C-alpha cells in the first residue's frame, strides 16, 4: 500500500494514527484496539467493518 496514503489516514473514531499490519492487510488503531481491513489496497475505514483486537498482553504483566 502507498505509504503516503497511510500517513494521511487516521482512525475515524479517535482520529489517532494507524499502523499498517502488512501481514494481515489491516490498519490497526492501538487506542481503540480495532483493525480496519484493507481490501484490494483500499482501506475500509468503517467501524462496522473493523475487527476488534484482543487486548495485547502487557510485557510488564507478571
Ligand atoms: Zn482509534
PDB file of the backbone (N, CA, C, O) and the ligand in Angstrom, with CONECT records:
HET     ZN  A 101       1
ATOM      1  N   UNK A   1       0.848  -1.194   0.000  1.00  0.00           N
ATOM      2  CA  UNK A   1       0.000   0.000   0.000  1.00  0.00           C
ATOM      3  C   UNK A   1       0.882   1.242   0.000  1.00  0.00           C
ATOM      4  O   UNK A   1       1.992   1.229   0.532  1.00  0.00           O
ATOM      5  N   UNK A   2       0.391   2.281  -0.585  1.00  0.00           N
ATOM      6  CA  UNK A   2       1.142   3.524  -0.653  1.00  0.00           C
ATOM      7  C   UNK A   2       1.377   4.077   0.749  1.00  0.00           C
ATOM      8  O   UNK A   2       0.432   4.356   1.487  1.00  0.00           O
ATOM      9  N   UNK A   3       2.631   4.228   1.096  1.00  0.00           N
ATOM     10  CA  UNK A   3       2.941   4.684   2.448  1.00  0.00           C
ATOM     11  C   UNK A   3       2.467   6.114   2.665  1.00  0.00           C
ATOM     12  O   UNK A   3       2.162   6.514   3.788  1.00  0.00           O
ATOM     13  N   UNK A   4       2.407   6.877   1.580  1.00  0.00           N
ATOM     14  CA  UNK A   4       1.915   8.247   1.721  1.00  0.00           C
ATOM     15  C   UNK A   4       0.442   8.244   2.099  1.00  0.00           C
ATOM     16  O   UNK A   4      -0.018   9.092   2.864  1.00  0.00           O
ATOM     17  N   UNK A   5      -0.288   7.284   1.556  1.00  0.00           N
ATOM     18  CA  UNK A   5      -1.699   7.175   1.892  1.00  0.00           C
ATOM     19  C   UNK A   5      -1.868   6.891   3.380  1.00  0.00           C
ATOM     20  O   UNK A   5      -2.749   7.444   4.039  1.00  0.00           O
ATOM     21  N   UNK A   6      -1.021   6.033   3.887  1.00  0.00           N
ATOM     22  CA  UNK A   6      -1.115   5.684   5.302  1.00  0.00           C
ATOM     23  C   UNK A   6      -0.888   6.909   6.180  1.00  0.00           C
ATOM     24  O   UNK A   6      -1.486   7.040   7.248  1.00  0.00           O
ATOM     25  N   UNK A   7      -0.023   7.799   5.723  1.00  0.00           N
ATOM     26  CA  UNK A   7       0.296   8.976   6.529  1.00  0.00           C
ATOM     27  C   UNK A   7      -0.910   9.871   6.736  1.00  0.00           C
ATOM     28  O   UNK A   7      -1.028  10.530   7.770  1.00  0.00           O
ATOM     29  N   UNK A   8      -1.809   9.900   5.758  1.00  0.00           N
ATOM     30  CA  UNK A   8      -2.952  10.803   5.872  1.00  0.00           C
ATOM     31  C   UNK A   8      -4.159  10.118   6.485  1.00  0.00           C
ATOM     32  O   UNK A   8      -5.171  10.762   6.762  1.00  0.00           O
ATOM     33  N   UNK A   9      -4.055   8.816   6.696  1.00  0.00           N
ATOM     34  CA  UNK A   9      -5.172   8.091   7.288  1.00  0.00           C
ATOM     35  C   UNK A   9      -5.104   8.169   8.804  1.00  0.00           C
ATOM     36  O   UNK A   9      -4.043   8.004   9.408  1.00  0.00           O
ATOM     37  N   UNK A  10      -6.243   8.420   9.396  1.00  0.00           N
ATOM     38  CA  UNK A  10      -6.348   8.379  10.843  1.00  0.00           C
ATOM     39  C   UNK A  10      -7.564   7.539  11.210  1.00  0.00           C
ATOM     40  O   UNK A  10      -8.442   7.288  10.384  1.00  0.00           O
ATOM     41  N   UNK A  11      -7.592   7.123  12.436  1.00  0.00           N
ATOM     42  CA  UNK A  11      -8.727   6.371  12.928  1.00  0.00           C
ATOM     43  C   UNK A  11      -9.981   7.239  12.870  1.00  0.00           C
ATOM     44  O   UNK A  11      -9.959   8.381  13.329  1.00  0.00           O
ATOM     45  N   UNK A  12     -11.080   6.712  12.309  1.00  0.00           N
ATOM     46  CA  UNK A  12     -12.306   7.504  12.225  1.00  0.00           C
ATOM     47  C   UNK A  12     -12.957   7.745  13.586  1.00  0.00           C
ATOM     48  O   UNK A  12     -13.815   8.615  13.730  1.00  0.00           O
ATOM     49  N   UNK A  13     -12.541   6.974  14.565  1.00  0.00           N
ATOM     50  CA  UNK A  13     -13.150   7.109  15.884  1.00  0.00           C
ATOM     51  C   UNK A  13     -12.383   8.104  16.755  1.00  0.00           C
ATOM     52  O   UNK A  13     -12.956   9.052  17.290  1.00  0.00           O
ATOM     53  N   UNK A  14     -11.090   7.871  16.884  1.00  0.00           N
ATOM     54  CA  UNK A  14     -10.316   8.686  17.814  1.00  0.00           C
ATOM     55  C   UNK A  14      -9.398   9.667  17.095  1.00  0.00           C
ATOM     56  O   UNK A  14      -8.717  10.471  17.731  1.00  0.00           O
ATOM     57  N   UNK A  15      -9.383   9.595  15.764  1.00  0.00           N
ATOM     58  CA  UNK A  15      -8.543  10.474  14.944  1.00  0.00           C
ATOM     59  C   UNK A  15      -7.062  10.274  15.233  1.00  0.00           C
ATOM     60  O   UNK A  15      -6.234  11.140  14.947  1.00  0.00           O
ATOM     61  N   UNK A  16      -6.751   9.141  15.795  1.00  0.00           N
ATOM     62  CA  UNK A  16      -5.366   8.840  16.117  1.00  0.00           C
ATOM     63  C   UNK A  16      -4.662   8.170  14.952  1.00  0.00           C
ATOM     64  O   UNK A  16      -5.300   7.800  13.966  1.00  0.00           O
ATOM     65  N   UNK A  17      -3.364   8.014  15.058  1.00  0.00           N
ATOM     66  CA  UNK A  17      -2.593   7.391  13.988  1.00  0.00           C
ATOM     67  C   UNK A  17      -2.862   5.900  13.906  1.00  0.00           C
ATOM     68  O   UNK A  17      -3.227   5.256  14.890  1.00  0.00           O
ATOM     69  N   UNK A  18      -2.675   5.379  12.724  1.00  0.00           N
ATOM     70  CA  UNK A  18      -2.874   3.956  12.481  1.00  0.00           C
ATOM     71  C   UNK A  18      -1.546   3.316  12.119  1.00  0.00           C
ATOM     72  O   UNK A  18      -0.658   3.959  11.560  1.00  0.00           O
ATOM     73  N   UNK A  19      -1.429   2.053  12.444  1.00  0.00           N
ATOM     74  CA  UNK A  19      -0.269   1.302  11.990  1.00  0.00           C
ATOM     75  C   UNK A  19      -0.726   0.250  10.994  1.00  0.00           C
ATOM     76  O   UNK A  19      -1.822  -0.300  11.104  1.00  0.00           O
ATOM     77  N   UNK A  20       0.126  -0.014  10.027  1.00  0.00           N
ATOM     78  CA  UNK A  20      -0.232  -0.919   8.945  1.00  0.00           C
ATOM     79  C   UNK A  20       0.292  -2.309   9.250  1.00  0.00           C
ATOM     80  O   UNK A  20       1.498  -2.520   9.374  1.00  0.00           O
ATOM     81  N   UNK A  21      -0.623  -3.250   9.369  1.00  0.00           N
ATOM     82  CA  UNK A  21      -0.240  -4.649   9.526  1.00  0.00           C
ATOM     83  C   UNK A  21      -0.163  -5.265   8.130  1.00  0.00           C
ATOM     84  O   UNK A  21      -1.179  -5.641   7.545  1.00  0.00           O
ATOM     85  N   UNK A  22       1.042  -5.360   7.619  1.00  0.00           N
ATOM     86  CA  UNK A  22       1.190  -5.807   6.235  1.00  0.00           C
ATOM     87  C   UNK A  22       0.877  -7.285   6.078  1.00  0.00           C
ATOM     88  O   UNK A  22       0.452  -7.720   5.008  1.00  0.00           O
ATOM     89  N   UNK A  23       1.081  -8.048   7.117  1.00  0.00           N
ATOM     90  CA  UNK A  23       0.803  -9.480   7.021  1.00  0.00           C
ATOM     91  C   UNK A  23      -0.689  -9.757   6.933  1.00  0.00           C
ATOM     92  O   UNK A  23      -1.134 -10.615   6.171  1.00  0.00           O
ATOM     93  N   UNK A  24      -1.451  -9.019   7.726  1.00  0.00           N
ATOM     94  CA  UNK A  24      -2.890  -9.271   7.791  1.00  0.00           C
ATOM     95  C   UNK A  24      -3.688  -8.301   6.914  1.00  0.00           C
ATOM     96  O   UNK A  24      -4.911  -8.406   6.815  1.00  0.00           O
ATOM     97  N   UNK A  25      -2.994  -7.370   6.287  1.00  0.00           N
ATOM     98  CA  UNK A  25      -3.662  -6.377   5.443  1.00  0.00           C
ATOM     99  C   UNK A  25      -4.729  -5.636   6.238  1.00  0.00           C
ATOM    100  O   UNK A  25      -5.894  -5.560   5.848  1.00  0.00           O
ATOM    101  N   UNK A  26      -4.288  -5.099   7.355  1.00  0.00           N
ATOM    102  CA  UNK A  26      -5.195  -4.345   8.210  1.00  0.00           C
ATOM    103  C   UNK A  26      -4.504  -3.070   8.673  1.00  0.00           C
ATOM    104  O   UNK A  26      -3.277  -2.982   8.721  1.00  0.00           O
ATOM    105  N   UNK A  27      -5.321  -2.097   9.009  1.00  0.00           N
ATOM    106  CA  UNK A  27      -4.818  -0.891   9.642  1.00  0.00           C
ATOM    107  C   UNK A  27      -5.264  -0.924  11.099  1.00  0.00           C
ATOM    108  O   UNK A  27      -6.449  -1.058  11.407  1.00  0.00           O
ATOM    109  N   UNK A  28      -4.287  -0.800  11.976  1.00  0.00           N
ATOM    110  CA  UNK A  28      -4.534  -1.020  13.389  1.00  0.00           C
ATOM    111  C   UNK A  28      -4.601   0.302  14.129  1.00  0.00           C
ATOM    112  O   UNK A  28      -3.709   1.142  14.012  1.00  0.00           O
ATOM    113  N   UNK A  29      -5.685   0.478  14.901  1.00  0.00           N
ATOM    114  CA  UNK A  29      -5.730   1.567  15.870  1.00  0.00           C
ATOM    115  C   UNK A  29      -5.472   0.962  17.238  1.00  0.00           C
ATOM    116  O   UNK A  29      -6.300   0.227  17.775  1.00  0.00           O
ATOM    117  N   UNK A  30      -4.322   1.279  17.789  1.00  0.00           N
ATOM    118  CA  UNK A  30      -3.952   0.701  19.082  1.00  0.00           C
ATOM    119  C   UNK A  30      -4.837   1.251  20.196  1.00  0.00           C
ATOM    120  O   UNK A  30      -5.130   0.555  21.168  1.00  0.00           O
ATOM    121  N   UNK A  31      -5.257   2.503  20.047  1.00  0.00           N
ATOM    122  CA  UNK A  31      -6.050   3.137  21.099  1.00  0.00           C
ATOM    123  C   UNK A  31      -7.416   2.468  21.233  1.00  0.00           C
ATOM    124  O   UNK A  31      -7.892   2.230  22.343  1.00  0.00           O
ATOM    125  N   UNK A  32      -8.031   2.174  20.115  1.00  0.00           N
ATOM    126  CA  UNK A  32      -9.361   1.565  20.118  1.00  0.00           C
ATOM    127  C   UNK A  32      -9.310   0.045  20.026  1.00  0.00           C
ATOM    128  O   UNK A  32     -10.323  -0.641  20.171  1.00  0.00           O
ATOM    129  N   UNK A  33      -8.093  -0.468  19.778  1.00  0.00           N
ATOM    130  CA  UNK A  33      -7.923  -1.903  19.560  1.00  0.00           C
ATOM    131  C   UNK A  33      -8.863  -2.401  18.464  1.00  0.00           C
ATOM    132  O   UNK A  33      -9.590  -3.380  18.629  1.00  0.00           O
ATOM    133  N   UNK A  34      -8.818  -1.688  17.340  1.00  0.00           N
ATOM    134  CA  UNK A  34      -9.602  -2.075  16.178  1.00  0.00           C
ATOM    135  C   UNK A  34      -8.666  -2.264  14.991  1.00  0.00           C
ATOM    136  O   UNK A  34      -7.651  -1.581  14.858  1.00  0.00           O
ATOM    137  N   UNK A  35      -9.030  -3.195  14.150  1.00  0.00           N
ATOM    138  CA  UNK A  35      -8.276  -3.431  12.924  1.00  0.00           C
ATOM    139  C   UNK A  35      -9.210  -3.194  11.744  1.00  0.00           C
ATOM    140  O   UNK A  35     -10.220  -3.879  11.583  1.00  0.00           O
ATOM    141  N   UNK A  36      -8.855  -2.217  10.929  1.00  0.00           N
ATOM    142  CA  UNK A  36      -9.647  -1.900   9.747  1.00  0.00           C
ATOM    143  C   UNK A  36      -9.085  -2.667   8.558  1.00  0.00           C
ATOM    144  O   UNK A  36      -7.875  -2.658   8.329  1.00  0.00           O
ATOM    145  N   UNK A  37      -9.938  -3.318   7.811  1.00  0.00           N
ATOM    146  CA  UNK A  37      -9.452  -4.130   6.697  1.00  0.00           C
ATOM    147  C   UNK A  37      -8.957  -3.268   5.537  1.00  0.00           C
ATOM    148  O   UNK A  37      -9.424  -2.149   5.325  1.00  0.00           O
ATOM    149  N   UNK A  38      -8.003  -3.819   4.796  1.00  0.00           N
ATOM    150  CA  UNK A  38      -7.556  -3.204   3.547  1.00  0.00           C
ATOM    151  C   UNK A  38      -7.908  -4.179   2.433  1.00  0.00           C
ATOM    152  O   UNK A  38      -7.338  -5.265   2.333  1.00  0.00           O
ATOM    153  N   UNK A  39      -8.849  -3.773   1.607  1.00  0.00           N
ATOM    154  CA  UNK A  39      -9.342  -4.656   0.556  1.00  0.00           C
ATOM    155  C   UNK A  39      -8.887  -4.140  -0.805  1.00  0.00           C
ATOM    156  O   UNK A  39      -9.197  -3.015  -1.197  1.00  0.00           O
ATOM    157  N   UNK A  40      -8.155  -4.976  -1.505  1.00  0.00           N
ATOM    158  CA  UNK A  40      -7.622  -4.589  -2.819  1.00  0.00           C
ATOM    159  C   UNK A  40      -6.859  -3.279  -2.741  1.00  0.00           C
ATOM    160  O   UNK A  40      -6.894  -2.462  -3.661  1.00  0.00           O
ATOM    161  N   UNK A  41      -6.167  -3.097  -1.621  1.00  0.00           N
ATOM    162  CA  UNK A  41      -5.360  -1.897  -1.464  1.00  0.00           C
ATOM    163  C   UNK A  41      -6.138  -0.692  -0.993  1.00  0.00           C
ATOM    164  O   UNK A  41      -5.577   0.395  -0.855  1.00  0.00           O
ATOM    165  N   UNK A  42      -7.425  -0.869  -0.743  1.00  0.00           N
ATOM    166  CA  UNK A  42      -8.255   0.253  -0.326  1.00  0.00           C
ATOM    167  C   UNK A  42      -8.612   0.075   1.151  1.00  0.00           C
ATOM    168  O   UNK A  42      -9.287  -0.889   1.512  1.00  0.00           O
ATOM    169  N   UNK A  43      -8.168   0.987   1.996  1.00  0.00           N
ATOM    170  CA  UNK A  43      -8.531   0.899   3.409  1.00  0.00           C
ATOM    171  C   UNK A  43     -10.025   1.131   3.613  1.00  0.00           C
ATOM    172  O   UNK A  43     -10.593   2.086   3.083  1.00  0.00           O
ATOM    173  N   UNK A  44     -10.642   0.266   4.373  1.00  0.00           N
ATOM    174  CA  UNK A  44     -12.067   0.398   4.669  1.00  0.00           C
ATOM    175  C   UNK A  44     -12.184   0.979   6.077  1.00  0.00           C
ATOM    176  O   UNK A  44     -12.103   0.265   7.076  1.00  0.00           O
ATOM    177  N   UNK A  45     -12.374   2.278   6.123  1.00  0.00           N
ATOM    178  CA  UNK A  45     -12.334   2.966   7.403  1.00  0.00           C
ATOM    179  C   UNK A  45     -13.740   3.099   7.987  1.00  0.00           C
ATOM    180  O   UNK A  45     -14.236   4.199   8.228  1.00  0.00           O
ATOM    181  N   UNK A  46     -14.351   1.957   8.204  1.00  0.00           N
ATOM    182  CA  UNK A  46     -15.691   1.931   8.777  1.00  0.00           C
ATOM    183  C   UNK A  46     -15.661   1.124  10.064  1.00  0.00           C
ATOM    184  O   UNK A  46     -15.131   0.014  10.104  1.00  0.00           O
ATOM    185  N   UNK A  47     -16.232   1.691  11.104  1.00  0.00           N
ATOM    186  CA  UNK A  47     -16.234   0.980  12.386  1.00  0.00           C
ATOM    187  C   UNK A  47     -16.970  -0.344  12.250  1.00  0.00           C
ATOM    188  O   UNK A  47     -16.598  -1.340  12.870  1.00  0.00           O
ATOM    189  N   UNK A  48     -18.036  -0.343  11.419  1.00  0.00           N
ATOM    190  CA  UNK A  48     -18.830  -1.560  11.255  1.00  0.00           C
ATOM    191  C   UNK A  48     -18.047  -2.670  10.568  1.00  0.00           C
ATOM    192  O   UNK A  48     -18.392  -3.846  10.683  1.00  0.00           O
ATOM    193  N   UNK A  49     -16.986  -2.288   9.849  1.00  0.00           N
ATOM    194  CA  UNK A  49     -16.166  -3.272   9.146  1.00  0.00           C
ATOM    195  C   UNK A  49     -14.931  -3.650   9.954  1.00  0.00           C
ATOM    196  O   UNK A  49     -14.215  -4.586   9.597  1.00  0.00           O
ATOM    197  N   UNK A  50     -14.688  -2.941  11.018  1.00  0.00           N
ATOM    198  CA  UNK A  50     -13.457  -3.158  11.772  1.00  0.00           C
ATOM    199  C   UNK A  50     -13.569  -4.396  12.650  1.00  0.00           C
ATOM    200  O   UNK A  50     -14.648  -4.787  13.095  1.00  0.00           O
ATOM    201  N   UNK A  51     -12.420  -4.984  12.875  1.00  0.00           N
ATOM    202  CA  UNK A  51     -12.341  -6.179  13.711  1.00  0.00           C
ATOM    203  C   UNK A  51     -11.783  -5.772  15.068  1.00  0.00           C
ATOM    204  O   UNK A  51     -10.801  -5.035  15.158  1.00  0.00           O
ATOM    205  N   UNK A  52     -12.427  -6.266  16.121  1.00  0.00           N
ATOM    206  CA  UNK A  52     -11.916  -5.978  17.455  1.00  0.00           C
ATOM    207  C   UNK A  52     -10.702  -6.838  17.741  1.00  0.00           C
ATOM    208  O   UNK A  52     -10.693  -8.040  17.472  1.00  0.00           O
ATOM    209  N   UNK A  53      -9.689  -6.209  18.286  1.00  0.00           N
ATOM    210  CA  UNK A  53      -8.485  -6.932  18.653  1.00  0.00           C
ATOM    211  C   UNK A  53      -8.547  -7.317  20.115  1.00  0.00           C
ATOM    212  O   UNK A  53      -9.103  -6.604  20.950  1.00  0.00           O
ATOM    213  N   UNK A  54      -7.967  -8.450  20.396  1.00  0.00           N
ATOM    214  CA  UNK A  54      -7.824  -8.820  21.796  1.00  0.00           C
ATOM    215  C   UNK A  54      -6.823  -7.878  22.446  1.00  0.00           C
ATOM    216  O   UNK A  54      -5.845  -7.472  21.818  1.00  0.00           O
ATOM    217  N   UNK A  55      -7.066  -7.536  23.683  1.00  0.00           N
ATOM    218  CA  UNK A  55      -6.086  -6.681  24.376  1.00  0.00           C
ATOM    219  C   UNK A  55      -4.714  -7.348  24.357  1.00  0.00           C
ATOM    220  O   UNK A  55      -4.558  -8.517  24.708  1.00  0.00           O
ATOM    221  N   UNK A  56      -3.750  -6.577  23.944  1.00  0.00           N
ATOM    222  CA  UNK A  56      -2.402  -7.127  23.893  1.00  0.00           C
ATOM    223  C   UNK A  56      -1.868  -7.321  25.312  1.00  0.00           C
ATOM    224  O   UNK A  56      -1.968  -6.431  26.157  1.00  0.00           O
ATOM    225  N   UNK A  57      -1.310  -8.482  25.550  1.00  0.00           N
ATOM    226  CA  UNK A  57      -0.729  -8.705  26.877  1.00  0.00           C
ATOM    227  C   UNK A  57       0.424  -7.735  27.115  1.00  0.00           C
ATOM    228  O   UNK A  57       1.312  -7.575  26.278  1.00  0.00           O
ATOM    229  N   UNK A  58       0.385  -7.118  28.237  1.00  0.00           N
ATOM    230  CA  UNK A  58       1.442  -6.170  28.544  1.00  0.00           C
ATOM    231  C   UNK A  58       2.735  -6.894  28.850  1.00  0.00           C
ATOM    232  O   UNK A  58       2.736  -7.872  29.596  1.00  0.00           O
ATOM    233  N   UNK A  59       3.833  -6.428  28.285  1.00  0.00           N
ATOM    234  CA  UNK A  59       5.120  -7.065  28.588  1.00  0.00           C
ATOM    235  C   UNK A  59       5.519  -6.891  30.036  1.00  0.00           C
ATOM    236  O   UNK A  59       6.399  -7.584  30.545  1.00  0.00           O
ATOM    237  N   UNK A  60       4.852  -5.946  30.696  1.00  0.00           N
ATOM    238  CA  UNK A  60       5.172  -5.731  32.101  1.00  0.00           C
ATOM    239  C   UNK A  60       4.340  -6.609  33.021  1.00  0.00           C
ATOM    240  O   UNK A  60       4.628  -6.708  34.213  1.00  0.00           O
ATOM    241  N   UNK A  61       3.303  -7.252  32.472  1.00  0.00           N
ATOM    242  CA  UNK A  61       2.432  -8.081  33.302  1.00  0.00           C
ATOM    243  C   UNK A  61       3.182  -9.317  33.759  1.00  0.00           C
ATOM    244  O   UNK A  61       4.038  -9.857  33.058  1.00  0.00           O
ATOM    245  N   UNK A  62       2.834  -9.734  34.933  1.00  0.00           N
ATOM    246  CA  UNK A  62       3.527 -10.890  35.509  1.00  0.00           C
ATOM    247  C   UNK A  62       3.084 -12.160  34.805  1.00  0.00           C
ATOM    248  O   UNK A  62       3.551 -13.248  35.142  1.00  0.00           O
TER     249      UNK A  62
HETATM  250 ZN    ZN A 101      -8.961   4.897  17.160  1.00  0.00          ZN
END
